[in-house]
Amino acid sequence: MVDPGRLNARLLLEAPVNAPDGQGGVSEGWTGVAALWGRIEPLRAGPDEQGGAAVAVISHRVTLRHREDVRHRMRFVHRGRSLVIRAVRDPDESRRYLVCDCEETMP
């Protein structure tokens, strides 16, 4: 059971969008979907490599009230940090809350 008072982080839910880049291709960007309240719990951190550079990947669990429009590959933005959604689940199938497994990559 989730205590609604613990949903104390103000999050911006964003979806990926492709926009024409003027040269026949597309550039990837993000568009805001909704501002909502959630709870962020850091789970683990570990080293990784992206493009030959060492980075730290931090896993988080984000809990929020149930919404139909939350999908994997979307992201939450909180205080300048981006948490990319890797999986979404309804923990007890009651349609009251969603739990999102997210990753944050830091240089």
C-alpha distances in whole Angstrom, upper triangle without the diagonal:
4,7,9,12,11,13,16,18,21,21,24,23,27,28,31,35,38,41,45,46,50,51,50,47,43,41,38,36,32,32,29,27,24,23,19,17,14,13,16,16,19,19,23,26,29,33,34,37,38,41,43,41,38,35,31,28,25,22,19,15,15,11,12,12,14,17,20,22,20,22,23,26,25,24,23,25,24,27,29,27,27,24,25,22,23,20,17,15,12,10,9,12,11,12,10,9,12,12,16,18,21,24,26,30,32,35
4,6,9,8,9,12,14,17,18,20,20,24,26,29,32,36,38,42,44,47,49,48,44,41,39,35,33,30,29,26,24,21,20,16,13,11,10,13,13,17,17,21,24,28,31,32,35,36,39,41,39,36,33,29,26,23,20,17,13,12,9,9,10,12,16,19,20,19,21,22,24,23,22,20,22,20,23,26,24,24,21,22,20,21,19,16,14,12,10,11,13,12,13,9,8,10,11,14,16,18,22,23,27,29,33
4,5,6,8,11,13,16,17,21,21,25,27,30,34,37,40,44,45,48,50,49,46,43,40,37,34,31,30,26,25,22,20,16,13,11,10,13,14,18,19,23,26,30,33,34,37,37,41,42,40,38,34,31,28,24,22,18,15,14,10,11,11,14,17,21,22,21,23,24,27,25,23,21,22,20,23,26,24,24,22,24,22,24,22,19,18,15,14,14,17,15,15,11,11,13,13,17,19,21,24,25,29,30,34
4,5,6,9,11,13,15,18,19,22,25,28,31,35,37,41,43,46,48,47,44,40,38,34,32,28,27,24,22,18,16,13,9,9,9,13,15,19,20,24,27,30,33,34,37,37,40,42,40,38,34,31,28,25,22,18,16,13,10,9,9,12,15,19,20,19,22,23,25,23,21,19,20,18,21,24,23,23,21,23,21,23,21,19,18,15,15,16,17,15,14,10,10,12,13,16,19,20,23,24,28,30,33
4,5,7,10,13,15,18,20,24,26,30,33,36,39,42,43,47,49,48,45,42,39,36,33,29,28,24,23,20,17,13,10,10,9,13,15,18,21,24,27,30,33,35,37,37,41,42,40,37,34,31,28,25,23,19,17,14,12,11,12,15,18,22,23,21,24,25,27,25,23,19,20,18,20,23,22,23,22,24,23,25,24,21,21,19,18,19,21,19,18,14,13,15,16,18,21,21,24,24,28,29,33
4,5,8,11,14,17,18,22,25,28,31,35,37,41,42,45,47,47,43,40,37,34,31,27,27,24,22,19,17,13,9,8,6,9,11,15,17,20,23,27,30,31,34,34,37,39,36,34,30,27,25,21,19,15,13,11,9,10,11,15,18,21,22,20,22,23,25,23,20,17,18,16,18,21,20,20,19,21,20,22,21,19,19,17,17,18,20,19,18,15,12,14,14,16,17,18,21,21,25,26,30
4,6,8,10,14,15,18,21,25,28,31,33,37,38,42,44,43,40,36,34,30,27,24,23,20,19,15,13,9,6,4,5,8,11,14,17,20,23,26,29,30,33,32,35,37,35,33,29,26,24,20,18,14,12,9,7,7,9,12,15,18,19,17,19,20,22,19,17,14,15,13,15,18,17,18,16,18,17,20,19,17,17,16,16,18,19,18,16,13,11,12,12,13,16,16,19,19,23,24,28
4,7,9,13,15,19,22,25,28,32,33,37,38,41,43,43,40,36,34,30,27,24,23,20,19,16,13,10,6,6,6,9,11,14,18,21,22,26,29,30,32,32,35,37,34,32,28,25,23,20,19,15,14,11,10,10,12,16,17,21,21,19,21,22,23,20,18,14,14,11,13,16,16,17,16,19,19,22,21,19,20,19,19,21,23,21,20,17,14,15,15,16,18,17,19,19,23,23,27
4,6,10,12,15,19,22,25,28,30,34,34,38,40,40,37,33,30,27,24,20,20,17,17,14,10,8,6,5,6,7,10,13,16,19,20,24,26,27,29,29,32,33,31,29,25,22,21,17,16,13,12,10,10,10,12,16,17,20,19,17,19,20,20,17,14,11,10,8,9,13,12,13,13,16,16,19,19,18,19,19,20,22,23,23,20,18,15,15,14,14,16,15,16,16,19,20,23
4,7,10,13,17,20,22,26,27,31,32,35,37,37,34,31,28,25,21,18,17,14,14,11,7,6,5,7,9,10,14,16,19,22,23,26,28,28,30,29,32,34,31,30,26,24,22,19,18,15,15,11,12,10,12,15,16,19,17,16,18,19,19,16,13,10,9,7,9,12,12,13,13,16,16,20,20,19,20,20,21,24,24,23,21,18,16,16,16,15,17,16,17,17,20,21,24
4,6,9,13,16,19,22,24,28,29,32,34,34,31,27,24,21,18,14,14,11,11,8,6,5,6,7,9,10,13,15,18,20,21,24,26,26,27,26,29,31,29,27,24,22,20,17,16,14,13,10,11,10,12,14,14,16,15,13,15,16,16,12,10,6,6,5,8,10,10,10,10,12,13,16,17,16,18,19,20,23,23,23,20,18,15,14,14,13,15,13,15,14,17,19,22
4,6,10,13,15,19,20,24,25,28,31,31,28,24,21,18,15,11,10,7,7,6,5,6,9,10,13,13,16,18,21,22,23,25,27,26,27,26,28,30,28,28,24,23,20,19,18,16,15,12,13,12,14,15,14,16,13,12,14,15,14,11,8,5,5,7,10,10,10,10,10,12,13,16,17,16,19,20,22,25,24,24,21,19,17,15,16,14,16,14,15,15,17,19,22
4,7,10,13,17,19,23,24,27,29,29,26,22,20,16,13,10,9,6,5,5,6,7,10,11,13,13,17,18,20,22,23,25,26,25,26,25,27,30,28,27,24,23,20,19,17,15,15,12,13,11,13,13,11,13,10,8,10,11,11,7,6,5,7,9,13,13,12,10,10,10,10,14,14,13,16,17,20,23,22,22,19,18,15,13,14,12,14,12,14,14,17,19,23
4,7,9,13,15,19,20,24,26,25,22,18,16,13,10,6,5,4,5,7,9,11,14,14,17,16,19,20,22,23,23,25,26,25,25,23,24,28,26,26,23,22,20,19,18,17,17,14,16,15,16,16,14,14,11,9,10,11,9,6,5,6,7,11,14,13,12,10,10,9,10,14,15,15,18,20,22,25,24,25,21,21,19,16,16,14,15,13,14,14,17,19,21
4,6,10,13,17,18,22,23,22,19,16,14,11,8,6,5,7,7,10,12,14,17,17,19,19,22,22,24,25,24,26,26,25,25,22,24,27,26,27,24,23,21,20,19,18,18,16,18,17,18,17,14,14,10,9,9,10,8,5,7,9,11,15,17,16,15,12,12,10,10,13,14,14,18,20,23,26,24,25,21,22,20,17,17,15,16,14,15,16,17,20,23
4,7,10,14,15,19,20,19,16,12,10,7,6,5,6,9,10,13,16,18,20,20,22,21,23,23,25,25,25,25,25,23,23,20,21,25,24,25,22,22,20,21,20,20,20,19,21,20,21,20,18,17,13,12,11,11,8,6,8,11,13,16,19,17,16,12,13,10,11,14,16,16,20,22,25,28,27,28,25,25,23,20,20,17,17,15,16,16,17,19,21
4,6,10,12,15,17,16,13,9,8,6,5,5,7,10,11,15,18,20,23,23,26,25,27,27,28,29,28,29,29,26,25,22,23,26,26,27,25,26,23,24,24,24,24,22,24,23,24,23,20,19,15,15,14,14,11,10,12,15,16,19,21,19,19,16,16,14,15,17,19,20,23,26,29,31,30,31,27,28,26,23,23,20,21,19,19,19,20,22,24
4,7,9,12,13,12,9,6,6,5,6,8,10,14,15,19,21,24,27,27,29,28,30,30,31,31,30,30,30,27,26,22,22,26,26,28,26,27,25,26,26,26,27,26,28,27,28,27,23,22,18,18,17,17,13,13,15,18,19,22,24,22,21,18,19,17,18,19,22,23,26,29,32,35,33,34,31,32,30,27,27,24,24,22,21,21,21,24,25
4,6,9,11,10,8,5,5,6,7,10,11,15,17,20,23,26,29,29,32,30,33,33,34,34,33,33,32,29,28,24,24,27,27,29,28,29,28,29,29,29,30,29,30,29,30,29,26,25,21,21,20,20,17,16,18,20,20,24,25,23,23,20,22,20,21,23,25,26,30,32,35,38,36,37,34,34,32,30,30,27,27,25,24,24,24,26,26
4,6,8,7,6,4,6,9,11,13,15,18,20,24,26,29,32,33,35,34,36,36,37,37,36,35,34,31,29,26,25,28,29,31,30,31,30,32,32,32,34,32,34,33,34,33,30,28,25,25,23,23,20,20,21,24,24,28,29,26,26,23,25,23,25,26,28,29,33,36,39,41,39,41,37,38,36,33,33,30,31,28,27,27,26,28,28
4,6,7,6,5,6,9,11,14,16,20,22,26,28,31,34,34,36,35,37,36,37,37,35,35,33,30,28,24,23,26,27,29,28,30,30,31,32,33,34,33,35,35,36,35,32,31,27,27,25,25,21,21,22,25,24,28,28,25,26,23,25,24,26,27,30,31,35,37,40,43,42,43,39,40,38,35,35,32,32,29,28,27,26,27,27
4,6,7,8,9,13,15,18,19,23,25,29,31,34,37,38,40,38,41,40,41,41,39,38,37,34,31,28,26,29,30,33,32,34,33,35,36,37,38,37,39,38,39,38,35,34,30,30,29,28,25,25,26,28,28,31,32,29,29,27,29,27,29,31,33,35,38,41,44,47,45,46,43,43,41,39,39,35,35,33,31,30,29,30,30
4,6,8,10,14,16,20,22,25,28,31,33,36,39,39,41,40,42,41,42,41,39,38,36,33,30,27,25,28,29,32,31,34,33,35,36,37,39,38,40,40,41,40,37,35,32,32,30,29,26,26,27,30,30,33,34,30,31,28,30,28,30,31,34,36,39,42,45,48,46,47,44,45,43,40,40,36,36,33,32,31,30,31,30
4,7,10,13,16,19,21,25,27,30,33,36,39,39,41,39,41,40,41,41,39,38,36,33,31,27,25,28,30,33,32,34,33,35,36,37,38,37,40,39,40,39,35,34,30,30,28,27,24,25,27,30,30,33,34,31,31,28,30,28,29,30,32,34,37,40,43,46,44,46,42,44,42,38,38,35,35,32,31,31,30,31,31
4,7,10,13,17,19,22,24,28,30,33,36,36,37,36,38,37,37,37,35,34,33,29,27,23,22,25,26,29,28,31,30,32,32,33,35,34,36,36,37,36,33,31,27,27,25,24,21,22,23,26,27,30,31,28,28,25,26,24,26,26,29,31,34,37,40,43,41,43,39,41,38,35,35,32,31,29,28,27,26,28,28
4,7,9,13,15,19,21,24,27,29,32,32,34,32,34,34,34,34,32,32,31,28,26,22,21,24,25,28,26,28,27,29,29,30,31,30,33,32,33,32,29,28,24,24,22,21,18,18,20,23,23,27,28,25,24,22,23,21,22,23,26,27,31,34,37,40,38,39,36,37,35,32,32,28,28,26,25,24,23,25,25
4,6,10,13,17,19,22,24,27,29,30,31,30,32,31,32,31,30,29,28,25,23,20,19,22,23,25,23,25,24,26,27,27,29,28,30,30,32,31,28,27,23,22,21,20,16,16,17,20,20,23,24,21,21,18,20,18,20,22,24,26,30,33,35,38,37,38,35,36,33,30,30,26,26,23,22,21,20,22,22
4,7,10,14,16,19,21,24,26,26,28,26,28,27,28,28,27,27,26,23,22,18,18,22,21,23,21,23,21,23,23,24,25,24,27,26,28,27,24,24,20,19,17,16,13,13,14,16,17,20,22,18,18,15,17,14,17,18,21,22,26,29,32,35,33,35,32,32,30,27,26,23,22,20,19,18,18,19,20
4,7,10,13,16,18,20,23,23,25,24,26,26,27,27,26,26,26,24,23,19,20,23,22,24,22,22,21,22,22,22,24,22,25,24,26,25,22,22,18,17,16,16,12,11,12,14,14,17,19,16,16,13,15,13,16,18,20,21,25,28,30,33,32,33,30,30,28,25,25,21,21,19,18,17,17,19,20
4,7,9,12,14,17,19,20,22,21,24,24,25,26,25,26,26,24,24,21,22,25,24,25,22,22,21,21,21,20,21,19,21,20,22,22,19,19,15,14,14,14,11,9,9,11,11,14,16,14,14,11,13,12,13,16,19,19,23,25,28,30,29,30,27,27,24,22,22,19,19,17,17,16,17,18,20
4,6,10,12,15,18,19,22,21,24,25,27,28,27,29,29,27,27,24,25,29,27,28,25,25,23,23,23,22,22,20,21,20,21,20,17,17,14,13,14,15,13,10,10,11,11,15,17,15,15,13,14,14,15,18,20,19,23,24,27,30,29,29,25,25,23,21,22,19,20,18,19,18,20,21,23
4,6,8,11,15,16,19,19,22,23,26,27,27,29,30,28,29,26,28,31,29,29,26,26,24,23,22,20,20,18,19,17,18,18,15,16,12,12,14,15,14,10,10,10,10,13,15,14,14,13,14,14,15,18,19,18,21,23,25,28,27,27,23,23,21,19,20,18,19,17,19,18,20,22,24
4,7,10,13,15,18,19,22,23,26,27,28,30,31,30,30,28,30,33,31,31,28,27,25,24,22,20,20,17,17,15,15,15,12,12,9,9,11,14,13,10,10,10,11,14,17,16,17,14,15,14,14,17,18,16,19,20,23,25,24,23,20,20,18,16,18,16,19,17,19,19,22,24,27
4,6,10,12,16,17,20,22,25,27,28,30,31,31,32,30,32,35,33,32,29,28,25,24,22,20,19,15,15,12,12,13,10,12,10,10,13,15,15,12,11,10,11,13,15,16,16,15,15,15,15,18,18,17,19,19,22,24,23,22,18,18,16,15,17,16,18,17,19,20,22,24,27
4,7,10,13,15,18,21,23,26,26,29,31,30,32,30,32,35,33,32,28,27,25,23,21,19,18,14,14,11,12,13,12,14,13,12,15,17,17,13,12,9,10,10,13,14,15,14,14,16,16,19,19,18,20,20,22,24,24,22,19,18,16,15,17,16,18,17,19,19,22,23,27
4,7,10,12,16,19,21,24,25,28,30,30,32,31,33,36,33,32,29,27,24,22,20,17,15,12,11,8,9,11,10,13,12,12,15,17,18,14,12,10,11,11,13,15,15,15,14,16,15,19,18,16,17,17,19,21,21,19,16,14,13,12,14,14,17,16,19,19,22,24,27
4,7,10,13,16,19,22,24,27,29,30,32,31,34,36,34,32,28,26,24,21,19,15,14,10,9,6,8,11,12,15,15,13,17,18,19,16,14,11,11,10,13,16,15,15,14,16,16,19,18,16,17,17,18,20,20,19,16,14,12,12,13,13,16,16,18,18,22,23,27
4,7,10,13,16,19,21,24,27,27,29,29,32,34,32,30,26,23,21,18,16,12,10,6,5,4,7,11,12,15,15,13,15,16,18,15,13,10,11,10,13,16,14,14,12,14,13,16,16,14,14,14,15,17,18,17,15,13,10,10,10,10,13,13,16,16,20,21,25
4,7,10,13,16,18,22,24,26,28,28,31,33,30,28,25,22,19,16,14,10,8,5,5,7,10,13,15,18,18,15,17,17,19,17,14,11,13,11,13,16,14,14,12,15,14,16,16,14,15,15,15,17,19,18,17,14,11,11,9,10,12,12,15,15,19,20,24
4,7,10,13,14,18,21,22,25,25,28,29,27,25,21,18,15,12,10,7,6,5,7,9,13,15,17,20,19,16,17,16,17,16,13,10,11,9,12,14,12,12,10,13,12,14,15,14,15,16,16,19,21,21,19,17,14,12,10,10,10,10,11,12,15,17,20
4,6,10,12,16,19,21,24,24,28,29,26,24,20,17,14,11,9,5,5,6,8,12,15,17,19,22,22,18,19,18,19,18,15,13,14,13,15,16,14,14,11,14,14,15,15,15,16,17,15,19,21,21,21,19,15,14,11,10,10,10,11,12,15,17,20
4,6,8,12,15,17,20,21,25,26,23,20,17,13,11,7,6,4,6,9,12,15,19,20,22,24,23,20,20,18,19,18,15,14,15,13,15,16,13,13,11,13,14,14,15,16,17,19,18,21,24,25,24,22,18,16,13,12,10,9,10,10,13,14,17
4,7,11,14,16,19,21,25,25,23,20,17,13,11,7,5,5,7,10,13,17,20,21,23,25,24,21,20,18,19,19,17,16,17,16,18,19,16,15,13,14,14,14,14,16,17,19,17,21,23,24,24,23,19,17,13,12,10,10,10,11,14,15,18
4,7,11,13,16,18,22,22,20,17,14,10,8,6,5,7,10,13,16,20,23,25,26,28,27,23,22,19,20,20,18,18,19,18,19,20,16,16,14,15,15,15,16,18,19,22,20,24,26,28,27,26,22,20,16,15,11,11,10,11,12,13,16
4,7,10,13,15,19,19,16,13,10,7,6,4,6,9,12,15,19,22,26,27,28,29,28,24,23,20,20,21,18,18,18,18,19,19,15,15,13,15,16,15,17,20,22,24,23,27,29,31,30,29,25,22,19,17,13,12,9,9,10,10,13
4,7,10,13,17,16,14,11,9,6,5,7,9,12,16,19,22,25,29,30,30,31,30,26,24,21,20,22,20,20,21,21,22,21,17,17,15,16,17,16,19,22,24,27,26,29,31,33,32,32,28,25,21,19,15,14,11,11,10,10,12
4,7,10,13,12,10,7,6,5,6,9,12,15,19,21,25,28,31,32,32,33,31,28,26,22,21,23,21,22,22,22,23,21,18,17,17,17,19,18,21,24,26,29,29,32,34,36,35,35,31,28,24,21,18,16,13,12,10,10,10
4,7,10,10,8,6,5,6,7,10,12,16,19,22,25,28,32,32,32,32,30,27,24,21,19,21,20,21,22,22,23,21,18,17,16,16,18,17,20,23,26,29,29,33,34,36,35,35,31,28,24,21,18,16,12,12,9,10,10
4,7,6,5,5,6,8,9,13,15,19,22,24,28,30,34,34,33,34,31,28,26,22,20,22,21,22,23,24,25,22,19,18,18,17,19,18,22,25,28,32,32,35,36,39,37,37,33,30,27,24,20,18,14,13,10,11,10
4,5,5,7,7,10,10,14,16,19,23,24,28,30,33,33,32,32,29,26,24,20,18,20,19,21,21,23,24,21,18,16,17,16,18,17,21,24,28,31,32,36,36,38,36,37,33,29,27,23,20,17,14,13,10,11,9
4,6,8,10,13,14,18,20,23,26,27,31,33,36,36,35,34,32,29,26,23,20,22,21,24,23,25,26,23,20,19,20,18,21,20,24,27,31,34,35,39,39,41,39,40,36,33,30,26,24,21,17,16,13,13,11
4,7,9,13,15,18,21,24,28,29,33,35,38,38,37,37,35,32,29,26,23,25,24,26,26,27,27,24,22,21,22,21,24,23,26,30,33,37,37,41,41,44,42,42,38,35,32,29,26,23,19,18,14,14,12
4,6,10,12,16,19,22,26,27,31,33,36,37,36,36,34,31,28,25,22,24,23,24,23,24,24,21,19,19,20,19,22,22,26,29,32,35,36,40,40,42,41,40,37,33,31,27,24,21,17,16,12,11,8
4,7,10,13,16,20,23,25,29,31,35,36,35,36,33,30,28,25,22,24,22,23,23,23,23,21,18,18,18,19,21,21,24,28,30,34,34,38,39,41,39,39,35,32,29,25,22,19,16,14,10,9,7
4,7,10,13,16,20,22,25,28,31,32,32,33,30,27,25,22,19,21,19,20,19,20,20,17,15,14,15,15,18,18,21,24,27,31,31,34,36,37,36,35,31,28,25,22,19,16,12,10,7,6,5
4,6,10,13,17,19,23,25,29,30,30,31,29,25,24,21,19,20,18,18,18,18,18,17,13,13,13,14,17,16,20,22,25,28,28,32,33,35,33,33,29,26,23,20,16,14,10,8,6,5,6
4,7,10,13,16,19,22,26,26,26,27,26,22,20,17,16,17,15,16,16,16,18,16,13,12,10,11,13,13,16,19,21,24,24,28,29,31,30,29,25,22,19,16,13,10,7,6,5,6,9
4,7,10,13,16,19,23,24,24,26,24,20,19,17,16,17,14,14,14,14,16,15,11,11,9,11,12,12,15,17,19,22,22,25,27,29,27,26,23,20,16,14,11,8,6,5,6,8,11
4,7,10,13,16,20,21,22,23,22,18,17,14,14,15,13,13,14,14,17,16,13,11,9,10,10,10,12,14,16,18,18,22,23,25,24,23,19,16,13,10,7,6,5,6,9,11,15
4,6,10,13,17,18,19,21,20,16,16,14,14,14,12,11,13,12,15,15,12,11,8,10,9,10,11,12,14,16,16,19,21,22,21,20,16,14,10,8,6,5,6,8,11,13,17
4,7,10,14,15,16,18,18,14,15,13,15,14,12,11,14,13,16,17,14,13,10,11,9,10,10,10,11,13,12,16,17,19,18,16,13,10,7,6,5,6,9,11,14,17,21
4,7,10,12,13,16,15,12,13,13,14,13,11,9,11,11,15,16,13,12,9,11,9,11,10,9,11,12,12,15,17,17,16,14,10,8,6,5,7,7,10,12,16,18,22
4,7,9,11,14,15,12,14,14,16,15,13,11,14,13,17,19,16,15,12,14,12,13,12,10,10,10,10,13,14,14,13,11,7,6,5,6,9,11,14,16,19,22,26
4,6,8,12,12,10,13,14,17,14,13,11,14,14,17,19,17,16,14,15,13,15,14,11,11,10,11,13,14,13,11,9,6,5,7,8,12,13,16,18,21,24,27
4,6,10,12,11,14,16,19,16,16,14,16,17,20,22,21,19,17,18,15,18,16,12,12,10,11,13,13,11,8,6,4,6,9,11,15,16,20,21,25,27,31
4,7,9,9,12,14,17,15,16,15,18,19,22,24,22,20,18,18,15,17,14,10,10,8,10,11,10,9,6,5,4,5,9,11,15,16,20,22,26,28,32
4,6,6,10,13,15,13,14,14,17,18,22,23,22,19,17,17,14,16,14,11,11,10,13,14,13,12,8,9,8,8,11,12,15,16,20,22,25,28,32
4,6,8,12,15,13,15,15,19,21,24,25,23,21,19,17,14,16,14,11,11,11,14,16,13,13,9,11,11,10,13,13,16,18,21,23,26,29,33
4,6,10,12,10,12,13,16,19,22,22,21,18,16,15,13,15,13,11,12,13,17,18,16,16,13,14,13,11,13,13,16,16,19,21,24,27,30
4,7,9,7,9,10,14,16,20,20,18,15,13,12,9,11,10,8,10,11,14,17,15,16,13,14,11,9,10,9,12,12,15,17,20,23,27
4,6,6,9,11,15,17,21,21,19,15,13,10,7,9,8,7,10,12,15,18,16,18,15,16,14,11,11,9,11,11,14,16,19,22,25
4,5,8,11,14,17,21,20,17,14,11,8,5,5,5,6,10,13,16,19,18,20,17,19,16,12,11,8,9,9,11,14,16,20,23
4,6,10,13,16,19,18,15,12,10,6,5,6,8,10,14,17,19,23,22,23,21,22,19,15,14,11,11,9,10,12,14,17,20
4,7,10,13,17,16,14,10,9,6,6,8,10,10,14,17,19,22,21,23,19,20,17,14,14,10,11,10,11,12,15,18,21
4,7,10,13,12,10,6,5,4,5,9,11,11,15,17,19,23,22,23,20,20,17,14,13,10,11,8,9,10,12,15,18
4,6,10,10,8,6,5,6,8,11,13,13,16,17,19,22,22,23,20,19,16,13,13,10,11,9,10,10,13,15,18
4,7,6,6,5,6,9,11,14,16,16,19,21,22,26,26,26,23,22,19,17,16,13,14,11,12,10,13,14,17
4,5,5,7,8,11,13,17,18,18,20,22,23,26,27,27,24,22,19,17,16,14,15,12,13,11,14,14,17
4,6,9,11,14,17,20,22,22,24,26,26,29,30,30,28,26,23,21,20,18,18,16,15,13,15,14,17
4,7,10,13,16,19,21,22,25,27,28,31,32,32,29,28,24,22,21,19,19,15,14,11,12,12,14
4,7,10,13,16,18,19,22,24,25,28,29,30,27,26,22,20,18,16,15,12,10,8,9,9,12
4,6,10,12,15,16,20,22,23,27,27,28,25,24,21,18,17,13,13,9,8,6,8,10,13
4,6,9,12,13,16,19,20,23,24,25,22,22,18,15,13,10,9,6,5,5,8,11,14
4,6,9,11,15,18,19,23,23,24,22,22,18,15,13,9,8,5,5,6,9,12,15
4,6,7,11,14,16,19,19,21,18,19,15,12,10,6,6,4,7,9,12,15,19
4,7,10,14,15,19,19,21,19,20,17,13,11,7,6,5,7,10,13,16,19
4,7,11,12,15,15,18,16,17,14,10,8,6,5,7,10,14,16,20,23
4,7,9,13,12,14,12,13,10,7,6,5,7,9,12,16,19,22,26
4,6,9,8,11,10,11,9,6,5,6,9,12,15,19,22,25,29
4,6,5,7,6,8,6,5,6,9,12,15,18,22,25,28,32
4,6,8,9,9,7,7,7,10,12,15,19,22,25,28,32
4,5,8,9,8,9,10,14,16,19,23,26,29,32,36
4,6,8,9,9,11,14,17,20,24,27,30,33,37
4,5,8,10,12,15,18,22,25,28,32,35,38
4,6,8,11,14,17,20,24,26,30,33,36
4,7,10,14,17,19,23,25,29,32,36
4,7,10,13,16,19,22,25,28,32
4,6,10,12,16,19,22,25,29
4,7,10,13,16,20,22,26
4,6,10,13,16,19,23
4,7,10,14,17,20
4,7,10,13,17
4,7,10,13
4,7,10
4,7
4
